Amino acid sequence: MSIILEIQNKYNSLTQKEKELVDYILKNKNEINNISITTLSKEIGISPSTITRFSKKINCDSFVDMKMKLNLLKNKVKLKKSDDIFSNVHNYYTETINSAKNLLTDRSIYNLVAEIKKSNKIYIYGVGSSGLSGQEMMQRLLRMGFNVHCITDSHMMIINSAIVSAEDLVIGISISGETKEVINSLKVCKRNKAKTIGISGSKEGHMSEFVDELIIVPNTSFIGNETFINTQFSTMYLFDLISMLLLNDLKLKEKMQKTIDIIVNPKF
């Protein structure tokens, strides 16, 4: 696993000072190799011991080891980097896909597909851009004949969580792993014995406490999203995989085709 993915997985469990260090590293990762621990300590107001502890938290032997791993990452990026916007966006998406491939496991994806197929009702929770991704997945599942609802309003989320049952599946999306509206609703769902699956960019966010299974996708803020590029790309990559696996089922594929036919050639 790359050092950036290590940082992503540990981010929510870091102290505030360590998070400030991460923010600095992400903004200056191409120059960090030329900075001593003393200079870095003075630059951001963090003690050398804090920097050393952080290095060990992300599986580096020392600050020097962390710099070396960051430097290797810089060299990989340097081969691809271009001032051309088209190339930069292409590289960003390529890195996101590669990170997703490293993080996602076949087992977790097949488990989610199995839960979708056997559930009585499916609810997808998400706010903001996560809610938009949830709505896209809802449209796909509806076309395959599933009883599915995407809820993006925090008030309705809580109401819905109070009436779910053990036969239902609830999928919560929060890339930060800390979206309060989603977490509070999942907590109630779990209490009501519903199957809960979380999609997050962090292993150690509070969401992990209230789901039966947590699926980790890349958090694009750790990949270098400095401008307005799709932050939900890794989530949609996961949904594409799930959709393709579901469509291996001939019955689901036939239902999907029926919805396509009625849209293309409506007969009212």
PyMOL commands that set and color helices and strands:
alter all, ss='L'
color gray80, all
select helices_A, chain A and resi 3-13+16-27+32-34+37-44+48-57+63-80+85-103+106-118+129-143+154-161+180-191+206-210+220-222+233-246+250-264
alter helices_A, ss='H'
color red, helices_A
select strands_A, chain A and resi 122-125+148-151+169-174+195-200+213-216
alter strands_A, ss='S'
color yellow, strands_A
deselect
rebuild
show_as cartoon
